[in-house]
Amino acid sequence: MPRASYYRAQQPRPPLHTVRRPRRSPLALSALERQGVLDVLHSPEYADVAPRTAYAMLLDAGTYLASASTFYRILRAHSGTRGRRDELAHPAYARPELLATRACEVWSWDITKLKGPVKSAHFHLYVILDIFSRYVVGWMIADCESDALAEALIGHTCDKEGIVGGQLTLHADRGAAMRSKLVADLLVDLGVVKSHSRPYTSDDNPYSEAQFKTMKYRPDFPQRFQSLVDARVFCQTFFAWYNYEHRHCGIGYMTPAAMHTGVAPIIHKQRDLTLQNAFSQHPNRFKNRRPQPPALPAEAGINMPKPGSLEDK
């Protein structure tokens, strides 16, 4: 064995559990100096300024205590670098979960803007939609967004549809008119349960958003409306088409009026008979597999759990 290796082998080794503490830097401030820095930074003259600003002010006064980064380290060690203002803590909003198995069980309502004759002018379209049938049960267009107008529309629509207490849930986003006390008091008087979307979550109000998109993507939808009367005339034509002519893919390509009035099952049976006759005449055209008409939905909902998800277990 070489002498150097033999010599090292004979030397006593420190125990493995020994922790070597880092030696204090000779450049570090003493405890008294660190406390002096804290006292200066907490003084009334420097308490409301940033550490780098305090560093510059001290230099202007002919005083050097430490570097600006040392100021930050000392303050951080004493929890002095947090925000001076308490930020707003947003509450945790519950995800709305709504289910409708028939018409007039859950309504969704919203307000959208329609462009007026000039850039800064808008008309406000209020629409109340039944999520099960997709039928527009009430709408109104005005030149402003108002909780009083919303209250009048909701009250009139509930009277027209014969809504009784405990029957209906009314869902909306968190706009000013939707959360107004006037509307909330009306819903209490009518016995209607109110529901709201989470902030900045458009998926929580999908039915109203889809209805607005259908309207604004129509070929005859104008870029601008020249007057409130023009906008009202267009909406009268559109909602008549939407309720009584539009075959909606979400309800088995039925019209919303057919779903809302309950005649959709009769139409579905007629479609099935038509397909049955076509199949009996030319089964080879269907590869000997009897065709079925588009199925009618048994339910509609907002944020319903998917089959097989953890929420079902």
Buried (B, 14 or more C-beta within 10 A) or exposed (E): EEEEEEEEEEEEEEEEEEEEEEEEEEEEBEEEBBEBBBEBBEEEEBEEEEBEEBBEEBEEEEEEBBEBEBBBBBBEEEEBBEEEEEEEEEEEEEEBEBBBEBBBBBBBBBBBEBBBEEEEBBBBBBBBBBBBBBBBBBBBBBEEBBBEBBBBBBBEBBEEBEBEEEBBBBBBBBBEBBBBEEBBEBBEEBEBBBBBBBEEBEEBBBBBBBBBEBBEEBEEEEEBBEEBEBBBEBBEEBBEBBBEEBEBEBBBBBBBBBBBEEEBEEBBEEBBEEBBEBBEEEEEEEEEEEBEBEEBBEEBBBBEEEEEEEEEE
